[in-house]
Amino acid sequence: MDHNESKALHEYWKKPGDNNRPERYLRKLTRSEFLYNYIQKYVDQNARLLEPGCNIGRNLNFLFERGYQKVAGIEINEEAVQLLNKHFPDLGREADIYEGTIEEVITNFKDDHFDLTFSMAVLEHIHPDSDWVFKEISRVTHSYLIIIEDETWDSSRHFPRNYQEIFEKHGFNQIEENTKCKGFGKGYVCRVFKKER
């Protein structure tokens, strides 16, 4: 793969086109509710949660308002982080929001730092040059992964993958799978993994 492709992808997400402007992610609460139903099934409100690619913070705020106070996000888009602070000021004050690429940030966390890591339509955009981040996500996650990603869409910004195969190679067992994800289109799969101990 061409390193320039990976760099161009990062540049796009730093300043995305109209279809992916941060404001568009404010109102998709059906998706956040779908996610919450899984999270509250597996971890209590004391859990440390990480969302790589948190965008404007809708998912994190949905969880924060329901008692999950130890939340963290990684976001490449500076405008999205500014809008997070504007629309969700309590979350902005209390959450740990790391601005940068997933590649830049994920290596800074200690092993098993988060009880649960979740992704929603983010890992599908990771360039194949950066497949190593899946091992890092596994390293920093103590107990559970919840992955909601389109596994079939193939484009210059979408890379189809089977996340069961990926994360089971990195010490997790899949314990749930759902191909009918409320609020998501065809091709999305929700997978829940538990770390082997």
C-alpha positions in Angstrom: 0.0 0.0 0.0 1.0 3.6 -0.7 1.9 5.6 2.4 0.5 8.7 0.6 -2.9 7.0 0.5 -2.9 6.7 4.3 -1.8 10.3 4.7 -4.5 11.5 2.3 -7.1 9.6 4.3 -6.0 11.3 7.5 -6.2 14.7 5.8 -9.7 14.0 4.6 -11.0 13.2 8.1 -9.3 16.2 9.5 -11.5 18.3 7.2 -14.1 16.1 5.8 -16.6 16.9 3.0 -20.2 18.0 3.5 -21.4 14.4 3.8 -19.2 13.8 6.9 -19.3 17.2 8.6 -19.4 16.8 12.4 -22.8 18.4 12.8 -24.4 15.6 10.9 -23.5 13.2 13.7 -25.4 15.1 16.4 -28.8 13.7 16.0 -28.4 9.9 15.3 -29.5 8.9 18.8 -31.0 5.6 17.6 -27.4 4.5 17.0 -26.3 5.7 20.5 -29.2 3.9 22.1 -28.4 0.7 20.2 -24.8 0.9 21.5 -25.9 1.7 25.1 -28.0 -1.4 25.2 -24.9 -3.5 24.7 -22.6 -1.5 27.0 -24.9 -1.6 30.0 -25.3 -5.3 29.5 -21.6 -5.9 30.0 -20.1 -3.2 32.2 -21.3 -1.1 35.1 -21.1 2.7 35.4 -17.6 2.5 37.0 -16.1 1.1 33.8 -13.5 3.1 31.9 -14.7 3.4 28.3 -12.8 4.4 25.1 -14.2 5.4 21.7 -11.6 5.7 19.0 -13.1 8.2 16.5 -15.6 9.8 18.8 -16.4 12.7 16.4 -18.7 15.3 18.0 -19.1 13.1 21.1 -22.7 12.0 20.6 -22.1 8.4 21.8 -19.9 9.5 24.7 -22.4 12.1 25.8 -25.3 9.5 25.6 -23.3 7.2 27.9 -22.2 10.1 30.2 -25.8 11.2 30.8 -26.6 7.7 31.8 -24.0 7.5 34.5 -20.8 6.4 32.7 -18.4 9.1 33.9 -15.1 7.6 33.0 -15.2 8.1 29.2 -12.5 8.9 26.8 -12.4 9.5 23.0 -9.9 9.9 20.2 -10.7 12.3 17.5 -8.8 13.5 14.4 -11.0 16.4 13.5 -10.3 19.6 15.5 -13.7 21.1 14.6 -15.5 18.0 15.9 -13.7 18.4 19.3 -14.7 22.1 19.4 -18.3 21.2 18.7 -18.2 18.5 21.4 -17.2 21.2 23.9 -19.9 23.5 22.6 -22.8 21.1 22.5 -21.8 18.9 25.4 -19.9 21.1 27.8 -20.2 18.8 30.8 -18.8 16.0 28.8 -16.1 18.3 27.5 -15.0 19.1 31.0 -15.1 15.6 32.4 -14.1 13.3 29.6 -10.6 12.7 28.3 -10.7 13.7 24.7 -7.4 13.1 22.8 -7.0 15.0 19.6 -5.1 13.3 16.8 -5.2 10.1 14.7 -5.9 6.8 16.3 -2.4 5.8 15.2 -0.8 8.7 17.1 -2.8 8.3 20.3 -3.5 4.6 20.9 0.2 3.7 21.7 0.2 6.1 24.6 -2.2 4.1 26.8 -1.0 1.4 29.2 -2.0 -2.2 28.8 -5.6 -3.0 29.9 -6.2 0.7 30.6 -9.9 0.6 29.5 -12.5 -1.9 30.6 -14.4 -1.6 27.3 -13.5 -0.1 24.0 -16.1 0.5 21.3 -16.1 1.7 17.7 -18.9 2.8 15.5 -18.3 3.2 11.7 -14.7 4.2 12.4 -12.5 1.1 12.0 -13.8 0.6 8.5 -11.9 3.8 7.6 -8.5 2.6 8.9 -6.1 2.2 6.0 -4.6 -1.2 5.6 -1.2 0.3 6.3 -2.4 0.9 9.9 -3.9 -2.6 10.5 -1.4 -2.7 13.5 -3.8 -0.5 15.5 -6.2 -3.5 16.0 -3.5 -5.1 18.1 -3.0 -1.9 20.0 -6.8 -1.6 20.6 -6.7 -5.1 22.0 -3.7 -4.4 24.2 -5.3 -1.4 25.9 -8.6 -3.1 26.4 -9.0 -5.1 29.6 -12.3 -6.9 29.2 -14.7 -6.1 26.3 -14.8 -4.8 22.7 -18.0 -3.7 21.0 -17.4 -3.2 17.3 -20.2 -1.8 15.0 -18.7 -1.6 11.5 -19.6 -2.0 7.9 -17.7 -5.1 6.9 -18.5 -5.1 3.1 -18.3 -1.5 1.8 -15.2 -1.1 -0.4 -14.1 2.4 -1.5 -11.1 4.7 -1.2 -12.2 5.5 2.4 -13.8 2.1 3.3 -11.8 -1.1 3.8 -13.9 -4.3 4.2 -12.8 -6.6 7.0 -14.1 -9.4 9.2 -13.6 -8.1 12.7 -14.2 -11.5 14.3 -11.1 -12.8 12.5 -9.1 -9.7 13.4 -9.8 -9.5 17.1 -9.8 -13.3 17.8 -6.2 -13.2 16.6 -5.5 -10.6 19.3 -6.7 -12.5 22.4 -10.5 -11.9 22.3 -13.4 -14.3 21.9 -16.6 -13.2 20.1 -19.6 -13.7 22.4 -22.3 -11.9 20.4 -23.0 -11.0 16.7 -25.9 -9.0 15.3 -26.4 -8.3 11.6 -29.6 -6.3 12.2 -28.2 -3.1 13.8 -30.9 -0.6 14.5 -30.1 2.8 12.9 -27.5 1.3 10.6 -27.5 0.3 6.9 -26.9 -3.0 5.3 -23.4 -4.4 5.7 -23.1 -3.3 9.4 -22.3 -6.0 11.9 -22.2 -5.5 15.7 -19.7 -7.9 17.3 -19.1 -8.2 21.1 -15.8 -9.7 22.2 -14.5 -10.7 25.6 -10.8 -10.9 26.4 -9.3 -14.3 27.1 -7.9 -14.6 30.6 
